[in-house]
C-alpha cells in the first residue's frame, strides 16, 4: 500500500511548481489514473484534509472545480471507479466531487425588461462584438446577456471590474453554464467574493458549488448551511465542513 501522505506531499509540490493551469490539471489526472481507485480517493482525501490556508492544496481544490476537464482527462471508467472507491471507503467529501446533481433552481440568464428593450435590436454577432469593446457603457449593457460567448468575452475584457463580475455571478435567474464560466475563469475565480457569489447562487450547478465551498470562510459556511434557496446537498456539505473545522479548532485549543 503506498504512503498516501508522502504521495500527497510530492503531488502538491510538483503541481505548485508548474506555471500553467492545464499542466497542473494534466499532472493531477495522470497521478490519479496511475493509482488504484481506492488510493486515488485516499490521495484526494489527504489533500482536502489539509488546512484551508494551505496554498498548494488550494491549487488542487481549484483544479477540481472543472469536473468536465477532470473527467475528460481521466476517462469515464477511471472517473467512475474513483467515485465508487470513495463511496466504499466512506470518503463522502471526495465522492461528492464525482457526482452530478441538478441545480436547485433551473433557468436561463437574460435581460430584465428595461434592458431587453435596449438590446432587442442587436443581433447575437453584434452583442459578441460589443462584449470586446473598451467602452464602459457597452459592458454595463451586456452584463445580463444569456449568451455564454458574450459573458466569456466580458470576463476577459480588461475594462470589467470585480463589481460587474459580481453582478453576473449573483444574477437570478441565471444559467449553470454561465456561472461555471465565472467559477473557472483564471482571474475572477481567484477572487473570494466572486467564488462566494457563485456558491450562493441557487442556479449554480451543485457540483461546482461543492468544489467551491471548500474555500469558504467559516462565517460564510454558516450562512450557506442555513440558506434554503441552495441545493440541500450543498447545505449538508457546509454543515459537515463546519463540524470538521470545529473539531480541528478544539484540538488546537487543547
QUINOR-V700223 format. One record per run of one state. SS is the DSSP state (alpha for helix, beta for strand, coil for the rest). FROM is the first residue (numbers start at 1). TO is the last residue. Records with the same first field share a line. If there is no record, write none. Layout:
SS = FROM-TO + FROM-TO
This chain:
coil = 1-3 + 18-20 + 35-36 + 49-54 + 64-66 + 75-75 + 89-91 + 99-112 + 120-123 + 131-135 + 143-147 + 157-161 + 171-175 + 185-187 + 191-191 + 201-205 + 216-217 + 226-231 + 254-254
alpha = 4-17 + 21-34 + 37-48 + 55-63 + 67-74 + 76-88 + 92-98 + 113-119 + 124-130 + 136-142 + 148-156 + 162-170 + 176-184 + 188-190 + 192-200 + 206-215 + 218-225 + 232-253
